[in-house]
Amino acid sequence: MKLEKIEVSNKHKYIQILEKTDAGENHRRFLTPDMDVSGETSQIQETAEKVWTNEVKDTYAKHQEEAEKNIPFNKG
């Protein structure tokens, strides 16, 4: 796959990736601040290092905790 585009979106700094497959088709995916990017390209790793500050990671973790509290089957 060939990396076509990297974008950063929303307050949680999701990294949106557009890649082109060998067949010429578009492949989109996104990474969140709690993900391991060690296996990604250097461009993606550099983007994550730049935008995923400790503050962003903490804010995202709190957001996830709140979201899990609001899942109906987790309410005991």
mmJSON file of the N, C-alpha and C atoms, coordinates in Angstrom:
{"data_MODEL":{"atom_site":{
"group_PDB":["ATOM","ATOM","ATOM","ATOM","ATOM","ATOM","ATOM","ATOM","ATOM","ATOM","ATOM","ATOM","ATOM","ATOM","ATOM","ATOM","ATOM","ATOM","ATOM","ATOM","ATOM","ATOM","ATOM","ATOM","ATOM","ATOM","ATOM","ATOM","ATOM","ATOM","ATOM","ATOM","ATOM","ATOM","ATOM","ATOM","ATOM","ATOM","ATOM","ATOM","ATOM","ATOM","ATOM","ATOM","ATOM","ATOM","ATOM","ATOM","ATOM","ATOM","ATOM","ATOM","ATOM","ATOM","ATOM","ATOM","ATOM","ATOM","ATOM","ATOM","ATOM","ATOM","ATOM","ATOM","ATOM","ATOM","ATOM","ATOM","ATOM","ATOM","ATOM","ATOM","ATOM","ATOM","ATOM","ATOM","ATOM","ATOM","ATOM","ATOM","ATOM","ATOM","ATOM","ATOM","ATOM","ATOM","ATOM","ATOM","ATOM","ATOM","ATOM","ATOM","ATOM","ATOM","ATOM","ATOM","ATOM","ATOM","ATOM","ATOM","ATOM","ATOM","ATOM","ATOM","ATOM","ATOM","ATOM","ATOM","ATOM","ATOM","ATOM","ATOM","ATOM","ATOM","ATOM","ATOM","ATOM","ATOM","ATOM","ATOM","ATOM","ATOM","ATOM","ATOM","ATOM","ATOM","ATOM","ATOM","ATOM","ATOM","ATOM","ATOM","ATOM","ATOM","ATOM","ATOM","ATOM","ATOM","ATOM","ATOM","ATOM","ATOM","ATOM","ATOM","ATOM","ATOM","ATOM","ATOM","ATOM","ATOM","ATOM","ATOM","ATOM","ATOM","ATOM","ATOM","ATOM","ATOM","ATOM","ATOM","ATOM","ATOM","ATOM","ATOM","ATOM","ATOM","ATOM","ATOM","ATOM","ATOM","ATOM","ATOM","ATOM","ATOM","ATOM","ATOM","ATOM","ATOM","ATOM","ATOM","ATOM","ATOM","ATOM","ATOM","ATOM","ATOM","ATOM","ATOM","ATOM","ATOM","ATOM","ATOM","ATOM","ATOM","ATOM","ATOM","ATOM","ATOM","ATOM","ATOM","ATOM","ATOM","ATOM","ATOM","ATOM","ATOM","ATOM","ATOM","ATOM","ATOM","ATOM","ATOM","ATOM","ATOM","ATOM","ATOM","ATOM","ATOM","ATOM","ATOM","ATOM","ATOM","ATOM","ATOM","ATOM","ATOM","ATOM","ATOM"],
"id":[1,2,3,4,5,6,7,8,9,10,11,12,13,14,15,16,17,18,19,20,21,22,23,24,25,26,27,28,29,30,31,32,33,34,35,36,37,38,39,40,41,42,43,44,45,46,47,48,49,50,51,52,53,54,55,56,57,58,59,60,61,62,63,64,65,66,67,68,69,70,71,72,73,74,75,76,77,78,79,80,81,82,83,84,85,86,87,88,89,90,91,92,93,94,95,96,97,98,99,100,101,102,103,104,105,106,107,108,109,110,111,112,113,114,115,116,117,118,119,120,121,122,123,124,125,126,127,128,129,130,131,132,133,134,135,136,137,138,139,140,141,142,143,144,145,146,147,148,149,150,151,152,153,154,155,156,157,158,159,160,161,162,163,164,165,166,167,168,169,170,171,172,173,174,175,176,177,178,179,180,181,182,183,184,185,186,187,188,189,190,191,192,193,194,195,196,197,198,199,200,201,202,203,204,205,206,207,208,209,210,211,212,213,214,215,216,217,218,219,220,221,222,223,224,225,226,227,228],
"type_symbol":["N","C","C","N","C","C","N","C","C","N","C","C","N","C","C","N","C","C","N","C","C","N","C","C","N","C","C","N","C","C","N","C","C","N","C","C","N","C","C","N","C","C","N","C","C","N","C","C","N","C","C","N","C","C","N","C","C","N","C","C","N","C","C","N","C","C","N","C","C","N","C","C","N","C","C","N","C","C","N","C","C","N","C","C","N","C","C","N","C","C","N","C","C","N","C","C","N","C","C","N","C","C","N","C","C","N","C","C","N","C","C","N","C","C","N","C","C","N","C","C","N","C","C","N","C","C","N","C","C","N","C","C","N","C","C","N","C","C","N","C","C","N","C","C","N","C","C","N","C","C","N","C","C","N","C","C","N","C","C","N","C","C","N","C","C","N","C","C","N","C","C","N","C","C","N","C","C","N","C","C","N","C","C","N","C","C","N","C","C","N","C","C","N","C","C","N","C","C","N","C","C","N","C","C","N","C","C","N","C","C","N","C","C","N","C","C","N","C","C","N","C","C","N","C","C","N","C","C"],
"label_atom_id":["N","CA","C","N","CA","C","N","CA","C","N","CA","C","N","CA","C","N","CA","C","N","CA","C","N","CA","C","N","CA","C","N","CA","C","N","CA","C","N","CA","C","N","CA","C","N","CA","C","N","CA","C","N","CA","C","N","CA","C","N","CA","C","N","CA","C","N","CA","C","N","CA","C","N","CA","C","N","CA","C","N","CA","C","N","CA","C","N","CA","C","N","CA","C","N","CA","C","N","CA","C","N","CA","C","N","CA","C","N","CA","C","N","CA","C","N","CA","C","N","CA","C","N","CA","C","N","CA","C","N","CA","C","N","CA","C","N","CA","C","N","CA","C","N","CA","C","N","CA","C","N","CA","C","N","CA","C","N","CA","C","N","CA","C","N","CA","C","N","CA","C","N","CA","C","N","CA","C","N","CA","C","N","CA","C","N","CA","C","N","CA","C","N","CA","C","N","CA","C","N","CA","C","N","CA","C","N","CA","C","N","CA","C","N","CA","C","N","CA","C","N","CA","C","N","CA","C","N","CA","C","N","CA","C","N","CA","C","N","CA","C","N","CA","C","N","CA","C","N","CA","C","N","CA","C","N","CA","C","N","CA","C","N","CA","C"],
"label_alt_id":[null,null,null,null,null,null,null,null,null,null,null,null,null,null,null,null,null,null,null,null,null,null,null,null,null,null,null,null,null,null,null,null,null,null,null,null,null,null,null,null,null,null,null,null,null,null,null,null,null,null,null,null,null,null,null,null,null,null,null,null,null,null,null,null,null,null,null,null,null,null,null,null,null,null,null,null,null,null,null,null,null,null,null,null,null,null,null,null,null,null,null,null,null,null,null,null,null,null,null,null,null,null,null,null,null,null,null,null,null,null,null,null,null,null,null,null,null,null,null,null,null,null,null,null,null,null,null,null,null,null,null,null,null,null,null,null,null,null,null,null,null,null,null,null,null,null,null,null,null,null,null,null,null,null,null,null,null,null,null,null,null,null,null,null,null,null,null,null,null,null,null,null,null,null,null,null,null,null,null,null,null,null,null,null,null,null,null,null,null,null,null,null,null,null,null,null,null,null,null,null,null,null,null,null,null,null,null,null,null,null,null,null,null,null,null,null,null,null,null,null,null,null,null,null,null,null,null,null],
"label_comp_id":["MET","MET","MET","LYS","LYS","LYS","LEU","LEU","LEU","GLU","GLU","GLU","LYS","LYS","LYS","ILE","ILE","ILE","GLU","GLU","GLU","VAL","VAL","VAL","SER","SER","SER","ASN","ASN","ASN","LYS","LYS","LYS","HIS","HIS","HIS","LYS","LYS","LYS","TYR","TYR","TYR","ILE","ILE","ILE","GLN","GLN","GLN","ILE","ILE","ILE","LEU","LEU","LEU","GLU","GLU","GLU","LYS","LYS","LYS","THR","THR","THR","ASP","ASP","ASP","ALA","ALA","ALA","GLY","GLY","GLY","GLU","GLU","GLU","ASN","ASN","ASN","HIS","HIS","HIS","ARG","ARG","ARG","ARG","ARG","ARG","PHE","PHE","PHE","LEU","LEU","LEU","THR","THR","THR","PRO","PRO","PRO","ASP","ASP","ASP","MET","MET","MET","ASP","ASP","ASP","VAL","VAL","VAL","SER","SER","SER","GLY","GLY","GLY","GLU","GLU","GLU","THR","THR","THR","SER","SER","SER","GLN","GLN","GLN","ILE","ILE","ILE","GLN","GLN","GLN","GLU","GLU","GLU","THR","THR","THR","ALA","ALA","ALA","GLU","GLU","GLU","LYS","LYS","LYS","VAL","VAL","VAL","TRP","TRP","TRP","THR","THR","THR","ASN","ASN","ASN","GLU","GLU","GLU","VAL","VAL","VAL","LYS","LYS","LYS","ASP","ASP","ASP","THR","THR","THR","TYR","TYR","TYR","ALA","ALA","ALA","LYS","LYS","LYS","HIS","HIS","HIS","GLN","GLN","GLN","GLU","GLU","GLU","GLU","GLU","GLU","ALA","ALA","ALA","GLU","GLU","GLU","LYS","LYS","LYS","ASN","ASN","ASN","ILE","ILE","ILE","PRO","PRO","PRO","PHE","PHE","PHE","ASN","ASN","ASN","LYS","LYS","LYS","GLY","GLY","GLY"],
"label_asym_id":["A","A","A","A","A","A","A","A","A","A","A","A","A","A","A","A","A","A","A","A","A","A","A","A","A","A","A","A","A","A","A","A","A","A","A","A","A","A","A","A","A","A","A","A","A","A","A","A","A","A","A","A","A","A","A","A","A","A","A","A","A","A","A","A","A","A","A","A","A","A","A","A","A","A","A","A","A","A","A","A","A","A","A","A","A","A","A","A","A","A","A","A","A","A","A","A","A","A","A","A","A","A","A","A","A","A","A","A","A","A","A","A","A","A","A","A","A","A","A","A","A","A","A","A","A","A","A","A","A","A","A","A","A","A","A","A","A","A","A","A","A","A","A","A","A","A","A","A","A","A","A","A","A","A","A","A","A","A","A","A","A","A","A","A","A","A","A","A","A","A","A","A","A","A","A","A","A","A","A","A","A","A","A","A","A","A","A","A","A","A","A","A","A","A","A","A","A","A","A","A","A","A","A","A","A","A","A","A","A","A","A","A","A","A","A","A","A","A","A","A","A","A","A","A","A","A","A","A"],
"label_entity_id":["1","1","1","1","1","1","1","1","1","1","1","1","1","1","1","1","1","1","1","1","1","1","1","1","1","1","1","1","1","1","1","1","1","1","1","1","1","1","1","1","1","1","1","1","1","1","1","1","1","1","1","1","1","1","1","1","1","1","1","1","1","1","1","1","1","1","1","1","1","1","1","1","1","1","1","1","1","1","1","1","1","1","1","1","1","1","1","1","1","1","1","1","1","1","1","1","1","1","1","1","1","1","1","1","1","1","1","1","1","1","1","1","1","1","1","1","1","1","1","1","1","1","1","1","1","1","1","1","1","1","1","1","1","1","1","1","1","1","1","1","1","1","1","1","1","1","1","1","1","1","1","1","1","1","1","1","1","1","1","1","1","1","1","1","1","1","1","1","1","1","1","1","1","1","1","1","1","1","1","1","1","1","1","1","1","1","1","1","1","1","1","1","1","1","1","1","1","1","1","1","1","1","1","1","1","1","1","1","1","1","1","1","1","1","1","1","1","1","1","1","1","1","1","1","1","1","1","1"],
"label_seq_id":[1,1,1,2,2,2,3,3,3,4,4,4,5,5,5,6,6,6,7,7,7,8,8,8,9,9,9,10,10,10,11,11,11,12,12,12,13,13,13,14,14,14,15,15,15,16,16,16,17,17,17,18,18,18,19,19,19,20,20,20,21,21,21,22,22,22,23,23,23,24,24,24,25,25,25,26,26,26,27,27,27,28,28,28,29,29,29,30,30,30,31,31,31,32,32,32,33,33,33,34,34,34,35,35,35,36,36,36,37,37,37,38,38,38,39,39,39,40,40,40,41,41,41,42,42,42,43,43,43,44,44,44,45,45,45,46,46,46,47,47,47,48,48,48,49,49,49,50,50,50,51,51,51,52,52,52,53,53,53,54,54,54,55,55,55,56,56,56,57,57,57,58,58,58,59,59,59,60,60,60,61,61,61,62,62,62,63,63,63,64,64,64,65,65,65,66,66,66,67,67,67,68,68,68,69,69,69,70,70,70,71,71,71,72,72,72,73,73,73,74,74,74,75,75,75,76,76,76],
"pdbx_PDB_ins_code":[null,null,null,null,null,null,null,null,null,null,null,null,null,null,null,null,null,null,null,null,null,null,null,null,null,null,null,null,null,null,null,null,null,null,null,null,null,null,null,null,null,null,null,null,null,null,null,null,null,null,null,null,null,null,null,null,null,null,null,null,null,null,null,null,null,null,null,null,null,null,null,null,null,null,null,null,null,null,null,null,null,null,null,null,null,null,null,null,null,null,null,null,null,null,null,null,null,null,null,null,null,null,null,null,null,null,null,null,null,null,null,null,null,null,null,null,null,null,null,null,null,null,null,null,null,null,null,null,null,null,null,null,null,null,null,null,null,null,null,null,null,null,null,null,null,null,null,null,null,null,null,null,null,null,null,null,null,null,null,null,null,null,null,null,null,null,null,null,null,null,null,null,null,null,null,null,null,null,null,null,null,null,null,null,null,null,null,null,null,null,null,null,null,null,null,null,null,null,null,null,null,null,null,null,null,null,null,null,null,null,null,null,null,null,null,null,null,null,null,null,null,null,null,null,null,null,null,null],
"Cartn_x":[0.837,0.0,0.88,0.351,1.072,0.334,1.054,0.475,0.165,-1.093,-1.523,-1.694,-2.261,-2.605,-2.724,-2.287,-2.452,-3.171,-4.255,-4.991,-5.219,-5.273,-5.563,-6.917,-7.798,-9.146,-9.605,-10.517,-11.253,-10.36,-10.996,-10.24,-9.385,-9.686,-8.899,-7.74,-7.583,-6.45,-6.352,-7.502,-7.466,-6.616,-5.828,-5.032,-5.757,-6.197,-6.887,-5.86,-5.875,-4.881,-5.593,-5.135,-5.627,-4.455,-4.667,-3.658,-4.258,-3.415,-3.84,-3.29,-4.183,-3.76,-3.023,-2.395,-1.703,-2.674,-3.941,-4.966,-5.528,-5.012,-5.449,-6.674,-7.124,-8.301,-7.885,-8.771,-8.519,-8.803,-7.97,-8.141,-7.996,-9.046,-9.018,-9.039,-8.323,-8.332,-7.971,-8.205,-7.824,-7.18,-6.364,-5.658,-6.071,-6.193,-6.563,-5.37,-5.368,-4.212,-3.819,-4.649,-4.294,-3.666,-3.443,-2.932,-1.405,-0.844,0.596,0.884,1.74,2.058,3.472,4.081,5.455,5.619,4.566,4.631,4.226,3.942,3.517,4.724,4.463,5.537,6.083,7.276,7.89,7.041,6.377,5.524,4.374,3.767,2.66,3.173,4.297,4.881,5.219,5.784,6.134,4.885,3.84,2.589,2.032,1.997,1.488,2.309,3.607,4.476,4.229,3.977,3.754,2.408,1.338,-0.003,-0.53,-0.02,-0.507,0.313,0.11,0.777,0.189,0.83,0.287,-1.099,-1.312,-2.63,-3.69,-3.363,-4.3,-4.586,-3.55,-3.737,-4.598,-4.359,-5.15,-6.608,-6.832,-8.191,-8.917,-8.229,-8.834,-9.16,-8.254,-8.489,-9.722,-9.859,-11.035,-12.305,-12.214,-13.357,-13.775,-12.827,-13.112,-13.748,-13.226,-13.787,-15.243,-15.535,-16.907,-17.809,-17.315,-18.101,-18.431,-17.471,-17.711,-18.733,-18.749,-19.743,-21.147,-21.281,-22.59,-23.093,-22.344,-22.794,-23.789,-25.002,-26.06,-25.674,-24.975,-24.68,-23.581,-22.952,-21.933,-22.52,-23.802,-24.388,-24.863,-24.459,-24.771,-26.162],
"Cartn_y":[-1.177,0.0,1.236,2.252,3.511,4.576,5.244,6.311,7.503,7.94,9.068,10.346,10.211,11.405,11.092,12.039,11.951,13.219,13.059,14.202,13.987,15.085,15.035,15.693,15.006,15.557,15.512,16.321,16.528,16.789,17.076,17.46,16.331,15.097,13.958,13.615,14.391,14.259,12.874,12.381,11.138,11.364,10.382,10.459,9.643,10.326,9.669,9.42,8.217,7.804,7.343,7.85,7.4,6.709,5.472,4.691,4.166,3.885,3.3,1.882,0.929,-0.472,-0.694,-1.838,-2.184,-2.277,-2.526,-2.605,-1.222,-0.183,1.18,1.638,0.834,1.195,1.993,2.886,3.66,2.827,2.982,2.32,3.395,3.578,4.58,3.882,4.488,4.003,5.154,4.969,6.013,5.408,6.228,5.827,6.766,6.229,7.026,7.13,8.136,8.379,7.241,6.228,5.097,3.942,4.145,3.063,3.087,1.912,1.746,1.982,2.944,3.264,2.807,1.972,1.548,0.79,0.185,-0.552,0.269,1.55,2.424,3.056,3.721,4.414,5.545,6.008,7.1,8.365,8.618,9.81,9.745,8.593,8.426,8.505,7.884,7.944,9.382,10.134,11.534,12.374,12.128,12.851,12.552,11.282,10.893,11.527,11.501,12.073,13.581,14.228,15.678,16.063,15.35,15.773,15.068,13.888,13.159,13.511,14.711,15.152,14.383,14.491,13.835,14.375,15.668,16.262,15.637,15.46,14.837,13.399,12.66,11.266,11.173,12.064,12.06,12.409,13.415,13.822,12.682,11.993,10.873,9.73,9.441,8.367,8.681,9.933,10.333,10.207,10.588,10.454,8.986,8.091,6.663,6.132,6.568,6.131,6.561,7.802,8.304,7.543,7.258,6.525,5.128,4.468,3.121,3.134,4.2,4.315,4.413,4.943,5.173,4.028,2.939,1.761,1.014,0.795,0.212,-1.082,-1.993,-3.274,-3.163,-2.022,-1.822,-1.23,-0.965,-0.273,-1.198,-2.437,-3.359,-3.606],
"Cartn_z":[0.0,0.0,0.0,-0.609,-0.699,0.103,0.987,1.79,0.895,0.913,0.086,0.894,2.111,2.864,4.352,5.189,6.634,7.073,7.824,8.363,9.852,10.593,12.017,12.219,12.946,13.117,14.562,14.871,16.116,17.323,18.436,19.632,20.189,19.82,20.298,19.368,18.324,17.398,16.763,16.28,15.515,14.269,13.903,12.688,11.629,10.585,9.476,8.37,7.87,6.877,5.617,4.5,3.198,2.503,2.131,1.424,0.13,-0.825,-2.089,-2.143,-2.415,-2.51,-3.828,-3.949,-5.192,-6.365,-6.076,-7.119,-7.474,-6.792,-7.085,-6.311,-5.366,-4.566,-3.334,-2.893,-1.69,-0.452,0.542,1.824,2.897,3.701,4.772,6.127,7.065,8.438,9.361,10.639,11.57,12.802,13.45,14.658,15.778,16.974,18.132,19.079,19.959,20.824,21.758,21.9,22.764,21.977,20.695,19.849,19.743,19.525,19.311,17.829,17.532,16.141,15.761,16.586,16.334,15.017,14.521,13.265,12.049,12.276,11.182,10.492,9.371,8.65,9.508,9.16,9.923,9.865,8.745,8.64,9.64,9.771,10.708,12.142,12.424,13.761,14.144,13.215,13.485,13.733,12.972,13.172,14.553,14.931,16.247,17.363,17.229,18.255,18.404,17.296,17.291,17.906,17.541,17.957,19.201,19.513,20.676,21.914,22.401,23.621,24.798,25.944,27.136,27.459,27.25,27.495,26.593,25.313,24.371,24.781,25.142,25.563,26.815,27.787,29.016,28.736,27.9,27.549,26.842,25.95,25.236,26.203,27.125,28.103,28.96,29.385,30.171,29.339,28.079,27.169,27.053,26.913,26.801,28.084,29.23,30.513,30.633,30.263,30.315,29.347,28.169,27.182,27.696,28.347,28.861,29.998,30.796,31.872,31.311,30.126,29.525,28.653,28.595,27.85,28.742,28.261,29.097,29.81,29.18,29.823,30.869,30.999,32.035,33.314,33.352,34.491,35.597,35.547,36.628,36.788],
"occupancy":[1.0,1.0,1.0,1.0,1.0,1.0,1.0,1.0,1.0,1.0,1.0,1.0,1.0,1.0,1.0,1.0,1.0,1.0,1.0,1.0,1.0,1.0,1.0,1.0,1.0,1.0,1.0,1.0,1.0,1.0,1.0,1.0,1.0,1.0,1.0,1.0,1.0,1.0,1.0,1.0,1.0,1.0,1.0,1.0,1.0,1.0,1.0,1.0,1.0,1.0,1.0,1.0,1.0,1.0,1.0,1.0,1.0,1.0,1.0,1.0,1.0,1.0,1.0,1.0,1.0,1.0,1.0,1.0,1.0,1.0,1.0,1.0,1.0,1.0,1.0,1.0,1.0,1.0,1.0,1.0,1.0,1.0,1.0,1.0,1.0,1.0,1.0,1.0,1.0,1.0,1.0,1.0,1.0,1.0,1.0,1.0,1.0,1.0,1.0,1.0,1.0,1.0,1.0,1.0,1.0,1.0,1.0,1.0,1.0,1.0,1.0,1.0,1.0,1.0,1.0,1.0,1.0,1.0,1.0,1.0,1.0,1.0,1.0,1.0,1.0,1.0,1.0,1.0,1.0,1.0,1.0,1.0,1.0,1.0,1.0,1.0,1.0,1.0,1.0,1.0,1.0,1.0,1.0,1.0,1.0,1.0,1.0,1.0,1.0,1.0,1.0,1.0,1.0,1.0,1.0,1.0,1.0,1.0,1.0,1.0,1.0,1.0,1.0,1.0,1.0,1.0,1.0,1.0,1.0,1.0,1.0,1.0,1.0,1.0,1.0,1.0,1.0,1.0,1.0,1.0,1.0,1.0,1.0,1.0,1.0,1.0,1.0,1.0,1.0,1.0,1.0,1.0,1.0,1.0,1.0,1.0,1.0,1.0,1.0,1.0,1.0,1.0,1.0,1.0,1.0,1.0,1.0,1.0,1.0,1.0,1.0,1.0,1.0,1.0,1.0,1.0,1.0,1.0,1.0,1.0,1.0,1.0,1.0,1.0,1.0,1.0,1.0,1.0],
"B_iso_or_equiv":[0.0,0.0,0.0,0.0,0.0,0.0,0.0,0.0,0.0,0.0,0.0,0.0,0.0,0.0,0.0,0.0,0.0,0.0,0.0,0.0,0.0,0.0,0.0,0.0,0.0,0.0,0.0,0.0,0.0,0.0,0.0,0.0,0.0,0.0,0.0,0.0,0.0,0.0,0.0,0.0,0.0,0.0,0.0,0.0,0.0,0.0,0.0,0.0,0.0,0.0,0.0,0.0,0.0,0.0,0.0,0.0,0.0,0.0,0.0,0.0,0.0,0.0,0.0,0.0,0.0,0.0,0.0,0.0,0.0,0.0,0.0,0.0,0.0,0.0,0.0,0.0,0.0,0.0,0.0,0.0,0.0,0.0,0.0,0.0,0.0,0.0,0.0,0.0,0.0,0.0,0.0,0.0,0.0,0.0,0.0,0.0,0.0,0.0,0.0,0.0,0.0,0.0,0.0,0.0,0.0,0.0,0.0,0.0,0.0,0.0,0.0,0.0,0.0,0.0,0.0,0.0,0.0,0.0,0.0,0.0,0.0,0.0,0.0,0.0,0.0,0.0,0.0,0.0,0.0,0.0,0.0,0.0,0.0,0.0,0.0,0.0,0.0,0.0,0.0,0.0,0.0,0.0,0.0,0.0,0.0,0.0,0.0,0.0,0.0,0.0,0.0,0.0,0.0,0.0,0.0,0.0,0.0,0.0,0.0,0.0,0.0,0.0,0.0,0.0,0.0,0.0,0.0,0.0,0.0,0.0,0.0,0.0,0.0,0.0,0.0,0.0,0.0,0.0,0.0,0.0,0.0,0.0,0.0,0.0,0.0,0.0,0.0,0.0,0.0,0.0,0.0,0.0,0.0,0.0,0.0,0.0,0.0,0.0,0.0,0.0,0.0,0.0,0.0,0.0,0.0,0.0,0.0,0.0,0.0,0.0,0.0,0.0,0.0,0.0,0.0,0.0,0.0,0.0,0.0,0.0,0.0,0.0,0.0,0.0,0.0,0.0,0.0,0.0],
"pdbx_formal_charge":[null,null,null,null,null,null,null,null,null,null,null,null,null,null,null,null,null,null,null,null,null,null,null,null,null,null,null,null,null,null,null,null,null,null,null,null,null,null,null,null,null,null,null,null,null,null,null,null,null,null,null,null,null,null,null,null,null,null,null,null,null,null,null,null,null,null,null,null,null,null,null,null,null,null,null,null,null,null,null,null,null,null,null,null,null,null,null,null,null,null,null,null,null,null,null,null,null,null,null,null,null,null,null,null,null,null,null,null,null,null,null,null,null,null,null,null,null,null,null,null,null,null,null,null,null,null,null,null,null,null,null,null,null,null,null,null,null,null,null,null,null,null,null,null,null,null,null,null,null,null,null,null,null,null,null,null,null,null,null,null,null,null,null,null,null,null,null,null,null,null,null,null,null,null,null,null,null,null,null,null,null,null,null,null,null,null,null,null,null,null,null,null,null,null,null,null,null,null,null,null,null,null,null,null,null,null,null,null,null,null,null,null,null,null,null,null,null,null,null,null,null,null,null,null,null,null,null,null],
"auth_seq_id":[1,1,1,2,2,2,3,3,3,4,4,4,5,5,5,6,6,6,7,7,7,8,8,8,9,9,9,10,10,10,11,11,11,12,12,12,13,13,13,14,14,14,15,15,15,16,16,16,17,17,17,18,18,18,19,19,19,20,20,20,21,21,21,22,22,22,23,23,23,24,24,24,25,25,25,26,26,26,27,27,27,28,28,28,29,29,29,30,30,30,31,31,31,32,32,32,33,33,33,34,34,34,35,35,35,36,36,36,37,37,37,38,38,38,39,39,39,40,40,40,41,41,41,42,42,42,43,43,43,44,44,44,45,45,45,46,46,46,47,47,47,48,48,48,49,49,49,50,50,50,51,51,51,52,52,52,53,53,53,54,54,54,55,55,55,56,56,56,57,57,57,58,58,58,59,59,59,60,60,60,61,61,61,62,62,62,63,63,63,64,64,64,65,65,65,66,66,66,67,67,67,68,68,68,69,69,69,70,70,70,71,71,71,72,72,72,73,73,73,74,74,74,75,75,75,76,76,76],
"auth_comp_id":["MET","MET","MET","LYS","LYS","LYS","LEU","LEU","LEU","GLU","GLU","GLU","LYS","LYS","LYS","ILE","ILE","ILE","GLU","GLU","GLU","VAL","VAL","VAL","SER","SER","SER","ASN","ASN","ASN","LYS","LYS","LYS","HIS","HIS","HIS","LYS","LYS","LYS","TYR","TYR","TYR","ILE","ILE","ILE","GLN","GLN","GLN","ILE","ILE","ILE","LEU","LEU","LEU","GLU","GLU","GLU","LYS","LYS","LYS","THR","THR","THR","ASP","ASP","ASP","ALA","ALA","ALA","GLY","GLY","GLY","GLU","GLU","GLU","ASN","ASN","ASN","HIS","HIS","HIS","ARG","ARG","ARG","ARG","ARG","ARG","PHE","PHE","PHE","LEU","LEU","LEU","THR","THR","THR","PRO","PRO","PRO","ASP","ASP","ASP","MET","MET","MET","ASP","ASP","ASP","VAL","VAL","VAL","SER","SER","SER","GLY","GLY","GLY","GLU","GLU","GLU","THR","THR","THR","SER","SER","SER","GLN","GLN","GLN","ILE","ILE","ILE","GLN","GLN","GLN","GLU","GLU","GLU","THR","THR","THR","ALA","ALA","ALA","GLU","GLU","GLU","LYS","LYS","LYS","VAL","VAL","VAL","TRP","TRP","TRP","THR","THR","THR","ASN","ASN","ASN","GLU","GLU","GLU","VAL","VAL","VAL","LYS","LYS","LYS","ASP","ASP","ASP","THR","THR","THR","TYR","TYR","TYR","ALA","ALA","ALA","LYS","LYS","LYS","HIS","HIS","HIS","GLN","GLN","GLN","GLU","GLU","GLU","GLU","GLU","GLU","ALA","ALA","ALA","GLU","GLU","GLU","LYS","LYS","LYS","ASN","ASN","ASN","ILE","ILE","ILE","PRO","PRO","PRO","PHE","PHE","PHE","ASN","ASN","ASN","LYS","LYS","LYS","GLY","GLY","GLY"],
"auth_asym_id":["A","A","A","A","A","A","A","A","A","A","A","A","A","A","A","A","A","A","A","A","A","A","A","A","A","A","A","A","A","A","A","A","A","A","A","A","A","A","A","A","A","A","A","A","A","A","A","A","A","A","A","A","A","A","A","A","A","A","A","A","A","A","A","A","A","A","A","A","A","A","A","A","A","A","A","A","A","A","A","A","A","A","A","A","A","A","A","A","A","A","A","A","A","A","A","A","A","A","A","A","A","A","A","A","A","A","A","A","A","A","A","A","A","A","A","A","A","A","A","A","A","A","A","A","A","A","A","A","A","A","A","A","A","A","A","A","A","A","A","A","A","A","A","A","A","A","A","A","A","A","A","A","A","A","A","A","A","A","A","A","A","A","A","A","A","A","A","A","A","A","A","A","A","A","A","A","A","A","A","A","A","A","A","A","A","A","A","A","A","A","A","A","A","A","A","A","A","A","A","A","A","A","A","A","A","A","A","A","A","A","A","A","A","A","A","A","A","A","A","A","A","A","A","A","A","A","A","A"],
"auth_atom_id":["N","CA","C","N","CA","C","N","CA","C","N","CA","C","N","CA","C","N","CA","C","N","CA","C","N","CA","C","N","CA","C","N","CA","C","N","CA","C","N","CA","C","N","CA","C","N","CA","C","N","CA","C","N","CA","C","N","CA","C","N","CA","C","N","CA","C","N","CA","C","N","CA","C","N","CA","C","N","CA","C","N","CA","C","N","CA","C","N","CA","C","N","CA","C","N","CA","C","N","CA","C","N","CA","C","N","CA","C","N","CA","C","N","CA","C","N","CA","C","N","CA","C","N","CA","C","N","CA","C","N","CA","C","N","CA","C","N","CA","C","N","CA","C","N","CA","C","N","CA","C","N","CA","C","N","CA","C","N","CA","C","N","CA","C","N","CA","C","N","CA","C","N","CA","C","N","CA","C","N","CA","C","N","CA","C","N","CA","C","N","CA","C","N","CA","C","N","CA","C","N","CA","C","N","CA","C","N","CA","C","N","CA","C","N","CA","C","N","CA","C","N","CA","C","N","CA","C","N","CA","C","N","CA","C","N","CA","C","N","CA","C","N","CA","C","N","CA","C","N","CA","C","N","CA","C","N","CA","C","N","CA","C","N","CA","C"],
"pdbx_PDB_model_num":[1,1,1,1,1,1,1,1,1,1,1,1,1,1,1,1,1,1,1,1,1,1,1,1,1,1,1,1,1,1,1,1,1,1,1,1,1,1,1,1,1,1,1,1,1,1,1,1,1,1,1,1,1,1,1,1,1,1,1,1,1,1,1,1,1,1,1,1,1,1,1,1,1,1,1,1,1,1,1,1,1,1,1,1,1,1,1,1,1,1,1,1,1,1,1,1,1,1,1,1,1,1,1,1,1,1,1,1,1,1,1,1,1,1,1,1,1,1,1,1,1,1,1,1,1,1,1,1,1,1,1,1,1,1,1,1,1,1,1,1,1,1,1,1,1,1,1,1,1,1,1,1,1,1,1,1,1,1,1,1,1,1,1,1,1,1,1,1,1,1,1,1,1,1,1,1,1,1,1,1,1,1,1,1,1,1,1,1,1,1,1,1,1,1,1,1,1,1,1,1,1,1,1,1,1,1,1,1,1,1,1,1,1,1,1,1,1,1,1,1,1,1,1,1,1,1,1,1]
}}}
